[in-house]
Amino acid sequence: MNSTLKEEVSIVLSGEAGQGIQTIESLLTYILKREGYYVFATKEYMSRIRGGSNSTEIRVSSRPVNSFVEKIDILIPLSKNSVTHLGKRVSDNTFIVADNESLKLEMDNLIDVPLLKIANDLGNPIFANVVAVGVVLGLFGIRIKTIEDYLIETFGQKGKEIVEGNIQAASKGYQIGKELRDKGKIVIDIETNDQLKEDLLLSGTDAVALGALAGGCDSVFAYPMTPGTGVLTAMANFSKDFDIVVEQAEDEIAAINMALGSWYAGGRAMVTTSDGGFALMEEGVSLAGMIESPVVIHLGQRPAPATGLPTRTAQEALNLVIHAGHGEFPRIVYAPGTLEQAFYLTQKAFNMADKYQVPVFILTDQFFVDSYSNVKKFDLSDIKIEKHFVETDEDYKRYDLSKAVKGVSPRGIPNFGKGLIVVDSDEHDEYGHITENLEIRVKMVDKRLKKFEAINDEIISPELVGDEDYEYLIVCWGSNYHVVKEAIESIKDKKIAMLHFSQVFPLDKDAVKYLENAKKVIDVENNATGQFARLFKAETGVSIDSKILKYNGMPFSVEELKVKITEKLRGNYNVK
């Protein structure tokens, strides 16, 4: 067994809820990024406060990594159930660093490290997680001073005793890790890059929240629901520095109505939720359609129906957001696949909502929002907050047909001008007053739907990744960007390319040309029915008959996609 890990290492830490797995993830990723490594971290966790089996995978590499892999090079289990839970991912090549006195594991490649004993000797069993951090960083040969400085920075507000306890725990673990490295039992020899120290280390949650800030978001309304809650808490953390109103509403219905009220008054509001929470917002979405109100909605997807698997991942809400609400009215749906896309598309969402007076969705998922990786600092030079309301006169008509450009009438707000701003959930005339005039009804429906023409002028085309002379095309959307890209790169066949959609509604119908140029097209999605493939056919008339679908609540791994793609394209043969 090779004890030297070069180019990349996959480290998995696993334990029960309450054992501080999230703390380990945070400490390791931030310290390793600061030392000049590419890092990627993703987690899977059960819906409970204590117990169960949770795990965090941290990939550390000399090249960019952004995908989940099944391979485990180093496993650090903090509970006995951890090893059973991870099952087939543990191989003969996996180093298991564990406290065998407490876990009683009978496994090959076990390296006994008294994590719990050290923690107990320091006065608190929870310190076992920081001991584990020290072991890992010792294997990398990172300077102990770097570790100590970060622990002071992280735990400084909790008091001197806590800081000293964590430093002692990390130091004890570090000495063990360094000794393992010096003896050649486990050597991590991955090239660093000093330029990476200037990178940001962000989660999908962070990227969406920062994009909202850049979009001029001044209020957030939500009722907590995993995995959308992270955006709520991130914006709450920003609220004092950026003067943002953050309100945990009594329910989802109230949340979206508060957001509509904010936009009516001239604000730029966002709601954040998940599938089930959004189902309760649908009437509010219809209200937005009728009164032609802007609104930005972040929806973090998880498996359904009903409560489903609350803490797992899925791409099952595409149909929901496209068809949400009764009646016919325009909307825009973005589905970022990278941190950069999450930032820029969320920023863009506020401008598009304001400009076209429609709901705009940011569609993510648990895997995306809960994963961390390096990202270059965002370019803010072209970022603009575009406000499209007008100063009104005394004869202002909110839904003026004569002044509407491609269905968009000038939007006024209260106390900006002399006009009265009338909105109503019933069908209305140009002033906003209720009407049952059927001729006006037709004109208003046509006006609202005409916005699609303007929206289509700003549609985001899909991104082709790979050789332009491809023969096989893998179609995906949202969070599957990186895993599909890495899978086809690992196959090392220039005949295979990827087409990724970051805007899923309205669709760029010109994308048909990419499919027509391929001998075979495969759709990759995290749902059971191929929702995007069905949408593509409905919008373009072109079918994608070959599909790779996963809906057990876990993201695709690079390894499984590599196998499934090659099986679909060439038949079942050995993939090296």
PATI-736017 format. One line per 10 residues: for each residue y, x, z of C-alpha. Coordinates in steps of 0.001 Angstrom, whole numbers, plus 500000, padded with zeros to 6 digits. Layout:
N
Y X Z  ...;
This chain:
576
500000 500000 500000  503399 501361 498929  505617 501755 501961  508776 502598 499950  510728 499628 498668  513082 500480 495803  515512 498390 493758  514841 495209 495724  513349 493881 498954  512595 490313 499994;
512869 489827 503752  511814 486542 505336  512569 485643 508934  510895 482571 510324  510759 480679 513591  511423 477410 515322  514718 475578 515337  516687 476985 518254  515422 480576 517843  518565 481684 516027;
517257 482124 512476  520692 481182 511126  522271 483880 513305  519922 486482 511847  520756 485352 508314  524495 485578 508942  524393 488999 510603  522116 490613 508031  523799 489261 504913  527323 490149 505984;
526444 493636 507225  524350 494462 504146  527046 493202 501797  529604 495347 503631  527351 498346 503076  527413 497814 499304  524218 495864 498588  523722 492805 496443  522417 490095 498742  521143 486578 498339;
520057 484340 501197  518561 480891 501157  516984 478801 503877  514521 475973 504331  514551 474012 507544  513095 470913 509097  515063 467905 510251  514972 468639 513961  517035 470356 516624  514140 472153 518309;
510681 473222 517173  509186 473018 513702  509137 475944 511302  512284 477200 509607  512705 480254 507444  515384 482310 505761  514790 484507 502733  517142 487429 502223  516890 489341 498953  518603 492718 498953;
518930 494490 495634  520677 497117 493539  521405 494381 490957  522763 490826 491254  520186 488390 492698  520765 484672 493125  517344 483019 493049  514519 482080 495355  511335 484165 495050  507950 483544 496615;
507322 487245 497170  507718 488486 500746  507967 492245 501284  508811 492085 504993  508048 489099 507219  509476 488836 510725  507929 485781 512434  509404 484623 515740  506736 481957 516283  503014 481801 515559;
503412 478751 513338  505698 480770 511081  502869 482649 509420  500826 479487 508860  503878 477676 507521  504597 480343 504905  500958 480325 503840  500347 481651 500350  503612 483593 500223  502136 486204 502587;
500153 488753 500550  498310 492015 501124  501556 493782 500267  503572 492004 502962  504615 494021 506010  504513 491779 509073  506853 492971 511823  506035 490899 514892  505638 490805 518657  501857 490620 518705;
501616 490298 522464  503313 486918 522297  502135 485737 518861  498521 487021 518941  498297 487514 515191  495164 488965 513620  496486 490207 510326  496425 493271 508168  499671 495198 507709  500879 494076 511121;
503482 496298 512735  503676 495438 516396  507271 495378 517658  507926 493949 521165  510831 491730 520112  510410 489217 522919  509741 491791 525615  512913 493679 524720  514888 490438 524770  513450 489402 528139;
514204 492839 529565  517802 492284 528485  517844 489001 530350  517634 486372 527565  514766 485588 525151  517283 484463 522503  518198 488145 522038  514908 488514 520136  516704 487467 516967  519294 490252 517299;
516528 492753 518060  514993 491689 514736  518353 492264 513037  518449 495776 514457  514905 496511 513219  515771 495483 509675  519027 497443 509585  517222 500465 511011  514813 500282 508062  517833 500512 505753;
519215 503493 507638  522581 501794 508185  524840 503478 510738  524540 501931 514186  528337 502032 514492  528639 499603 511575  526311 497190 513356  528121 497459 516661  531506 496845 515049  530288 493693 513360;
528691 492372 516560  531981 492856 518384  533772 491039 515578  531247 488184 515597  530682 487632 519318  533978 488932 520731  535252 485472 521655  532140 484734 523716  532942 487369 526315  532127 490966 527139;
528699 490217 528627  527475 488459 525482  528834 491221 523258  527187 493978 525286  523879 492094 525401  523836 491711 521621  524771 495359 521072  521963 496496 523379  519496 494186 521619  520515 495417 518176;
520397 499053 519314  516864 498685 520705  515698 497101 517458  517569 499661 515392  515752 502571 517054  512409 500944 516268  513380 500329 512655  514715 503857 512253  511499 505284 513698  509427 503247 511240;
511609 504552 508442  511480 508185 509620  507674 508049 509866  507418 506585 506364  505729 503356 507471  508433 501248 505813  511190 502885 503777  513880 500827 502074  515547 502962 499433  517880 500691 497474;
520952 502059 495736  524288 500871 497079  527557 500305 495236  530821 500854 497095  532604 498366 494804  530469 495556 496206  532117 496005 499590  535154 494217 498130  533090 491237 496989  533167 487921 498755;
530006 486664 500424  530000 482902 500030  527729 479910 500189  527869 477005 497780  529598 475074 500559  532275 477767 500807  532840 477802 497042  533326 474017 496887  535676 474031 499891  537757 476913 498502;
537897 475174 495124  539215 472061 496854  541940 474139 498510  542870 475642 495144  542975 472122 493725  545606 471097 496247  543294 468994 498418  545320 467776 501390  542873 465360 503001  539117 465025 503466;
537330 461887 504612  533624 461743 505368  530858 460466 507532  528483 463377 508254  525342 463547 506125  523275 466625 505317  523828 468600 503102  527345 467347 502338  528544 467883 505909  529095 471608 505405;
532069 470945 503143  533563 468686 505824  533260 471366 508513  534544 474095 506181  537641 472043 505377  538097 471317 509082  538120 475071 509694  540819 475427 507016  542842 472444 508206  545309 474181 510512;
546107 477028 508153  546496 474758 505124  547820 471552 506709  544845 469401 505704  544011 466033 507215  540280 465962 508074  538919 462634 509262  535365 461778 510293  535374 458111 509418  533335 455423 511152;
531147 455095 508045  530985 455996 504364  532671 452774 503243  535711 453590 505337  535695 457206 504126  536061 456430 500433  538620 453696 501067  540673 456168 503116  540516 458593 500197  541729 455921 497778;
544567 455123 500155  545539 458785 500202  545702 458989 496404  547679 455723 496275  550287 457329 498553  550452 460509 496467  547872 462625 498282  544930 464553 496853  541868 463481 498808  538186 464300 498690;
535091 462737 500190  531870 464648 500816  528480 463054 501337  524850 462940 500207  522747 460474 498225  522276 457797 500887  525847 458016 502111  527179 457734 498602  525108 454579 498022  527340 452940 500625;
530447 454146 498783  529624 452457 495495  531924 449485 496015  534724 451951 496693  533920 453694 493409  534222 450336 491633  537566 449828 493364  538715 453198 492057  537672 452100 488574  539620 448853 488788;
542819 450161 490330  542554 453339 488228  542789 455587 491230  541952 459265 491178  539348 460401 493712  537169 463512 494071  533655 463064 495449  531357 465926 496466  527723 464860 496667  525103 467282 498001;
521729 466026 496767  518545 465778 498802  515180 464073 498223  515180 460279 498313  514716 457302 498278  516143 456107 501570  516333 458970 504056  513725 460944 502095  513557 464561 503211  516961 465008 504880;
517048 468798 504876  515346 469592 501554  516676 469920 498021  516536 467788 494886  518365 466787 491701  517722 463086 492107  521246 461610 492224  522280 462111 488595  521473 458528 487631  523143 457319 490808;
526557 458901 490213  526650 458131 486493  525888 454439 487016  527435 453938 490468  529591 450894 490860  529548 447577 489086  531290 447137 485798  532266 449627 483133  534793 452368 483724  535089 456124 483094;
534135 458948 485408  533503 462705 485173  530528 464527 486694  530410 468310 487181  527259 470104 488362  527995 473774 489109  525210 476311 488837  527049 479385 490117  529529 480058 492892  532201 480739 490288;
531548 477398 488640  531648 475632 492009  535076 477076 492756  536705 476528 489364  535128 473125 488682  536112 471769 492080  539649 472988 491493  539598 471401 488043  538213 468154 489460  541457 467418 491306;
543580 467963 488210  541272 465872 486031  541133 463039 488560  544932 463054 488791  545468 463284 485043  543061 460561 483944  543080 458384 487091  539280 458347 487417  536604 459336 489954  535419 462923 489499;
532144 464079 491026  531026 467526 492151  527238 467282 492145  525441 470001 494140  522242 470069 496221  520877 471463 499476  519610 474659 497876  522969 475366 496285  525244 474612 499236  523071 476435 501801;
522537 479647 499797  524709 482778 500077  525368 485609 497636  527916 488176 496492  530690 486986 494240  533727 488744 492799  537076 487599 494119  538228 484566 492174  540992 484995 489598  543832 482766 490728;
546289 483708 487986  545632 480581 485909  545136 478194 488847  547652 475341 488751  547936 472198 490845  548810 469531 488289  550411 466356 489593  550786 463532 487144  552607 460759 488989  556056 459690 487770;
559323 458503 489267  559465 454748 488776  562242 452385 487714  562859 448818 488903  560766 447299 486084  557840 449670 486621  554453 448397 485405  551509 450200 486984  549224 449366 484068  551780 449416 481272;
549932 448953 477978  552798 450057 475757  553194 453375 477576  549476 454101 477941  548327 457281 476185  544619 457107 475413  544242 454556 478161  546294 456401 480790  549361 454516 482032  552054 456405 483990;
551075 456400 487664  553738 455802 490271  553493 456257 494026  555346 454437 496821  558892 455609 497624  559173 457832 494568  561567 455820 492466  562654 452184 492594  559471 450517 491407  556937 448439 493328;
553430 449932 493176  550967 447050 492998  547188 447523 492938  544470 444937 493379  540682 444827 493205  540781 441756 490955  541569 441972 487282  545300 442276 486869  548179 442236 484457  550397 445181 483571;
552334 444898 486854  549116 444893 488916  549196 441194 489812  545966 439182 489755  545297 437382 486488  542587 435289 484919  544099 435551 481468  541058 436445 479377  543059 438156 476650  544630 440465 479225;
541141 441048 480684  539914 442415 477363  542997 444593 476931  542599 446091 480427  538894 446864 479932  539656 448476 476574  542490 450471 478132  540275 451825 480900  537425 452744 478555  539809 454401 476084;
540204 457211 478639  536858 458557 477461  538603 459755 474282  540985 461931 476267  538321 463095 478703  536121 464178 475793  538944 466399 474562  538529 468478 477739  534767 468398 477977  533022 471565 479178;
530430 472767 476713  527084 474053 477955  526581 477800 478349  524023 479559 476170  522426 482505 477973  520282 484848 475912  519962 485970 472299  521636 483672 469758  518607 484063 467487  516341 482281 469999;
513292 480246 469023  512657 478600 472391  515312 476917 474509  515167 476118 478224  517610 473338 479136  518800 472992 482732  521752 471799 484782  523335 472372 488184  521702 474742 490655  518852 475841 488378;
521174 478206 486506  520135 481445 488191  516418 480784 488626  515939 479850 484966  517990 482860 483890  515995 485271 486060  512680 483722 485022  513309 484134 481299  514680 487643 481862  511455 488550 483656;
509409 487290 480689  511303 489825 478543  511151 487857 475320  514379 487653 473310  513072 484564 471577  513688 482565 474782  517204 481440 475726  518740 479121 478320  521222 476286 477830  522935 475337 481089;
525082 472224 481590  527775 472393 484270  529299 469114 483053  526654 466435 482894  528876 463435 482151  530356 462819 479685  528062 465108 477732  529140 467445 474995  527364 465782 472063  527827 468933 469966;
525182 470482 472230  522626 468874 469929  523044 471844 467574  521495 474166 470167  518391 472019 470351  518137 471663 466587  518012 475458 466253  514963 475746 468547  511288 475452 467667  510621 474088 471131;
512864 472807 473926  511896 472572 477602  513812 470624 480238  513800 472009 483821  514799 469687 486677  514208 469033 490385  513223 465385 490041  510164 463396 488983  511451 461573 485903  513571 464097 483994;
516859 462304 484623  518950 464720 482600  516560 464611 479629  516810 460812 479670  520587 460991 479833  520673 463458 476955  518603 461133 474807  520751 458127 475742  523947 459999 474865  522797 461894 471764;
519628 460223 470523  517735 463527 470791  514571 463658 472920  513410 466583 475062  509721 465882 475356  508543 469009 477176  509507 469119 480852  508999 471250 483949  509712 469052 486955  509562 469790 490675;
510209 467236 493379  508515 468384 496607  511847 469249 498226  511721 472980 497509  513670 474849 494827  511947 476479 491898  510886 480060 492461  511278 482732 489818  507534 483344 489807  506470 479749 489266;
509030 479148 486526  507925 482317 484750  504352 481048 484670  505225 477446 483782  507573 478436 480953  505059 480790 479363  502311 478172 479678  504516 475586 477963  505487 477930 475168  502353 479858 474363;
499495 478255 476178  497881 479419 479382  497710 483197 479389  498149 486001 481859  501735 486715 482798  502357 490263 483923;
